[in-house]
């Protein structure tokens, strides 16, 4: 798994009644884009994440007109 600052980390829920979490990667601490990542989630809290198989890195698409 590789990421850059500004990518999103999408953590898929493990339970039916639990929402997925998506946060912005604000710091990449591993070499060449590797984990761990410092991620800012909704509400502003930040967490150091070592992503597992339930996570994917998503590069945000530029909005039309940007």
N, C-alpha and C positions, 0 to 999 in steps of 0.2 A: 504494500500500500504506500502510495506517495501522495503528497499534498503540498500546496503552497499557501502562504498567508492570503486570506480572502476566500479560500474555498470553504464549502460547507461540509460539516460532518453530520451525516444522517444516521441516527441510531434507531434501528427498527425495534419496535416493541416486541416483547416476548409473551405478552398476554393480550387476549382479545379486547378487554376493556381498558387498555392502557394506550395512550397516544405515543406515536413516534416522537423523538426529540431531534431537532435540527439546530445546530449551533455553528457559528462562524469561527474558523480557525484563525486565531490571532497571533500564534507563534508556533513554529515548527522546531522542535528541539533535537530531532534525530538527524543523522547525516543524509544528504541528498533527498530531502522530503519525507524521510521515514519518521514514524512515531517515536516518541510521544508528541502529542499536540496539546497546546493550551487552547481551549475552546470556550467561547463566550456564548452562553445559552440565553434563551428568552428570559427577560427579567434582569439581565445584566450579570448574573453569576458566572464565574469562570471556573473551569475545572481542568486539571491535567488528565488527558485521556490516552490510554493505551488501547486502541480500538481492537475489537474482536471480530468474529465472523458475522455479527449482527450489525456491523457498521459499513457504510460506503462513503467515499469522498465524492462530492459533487461540485463541479466548477460552475459557478453562477453564469448564466447566459446574459449578455448585455441586453438591456432593454432597448426596444426600437426607439430611435431618436436620440440615443446617448452617443 
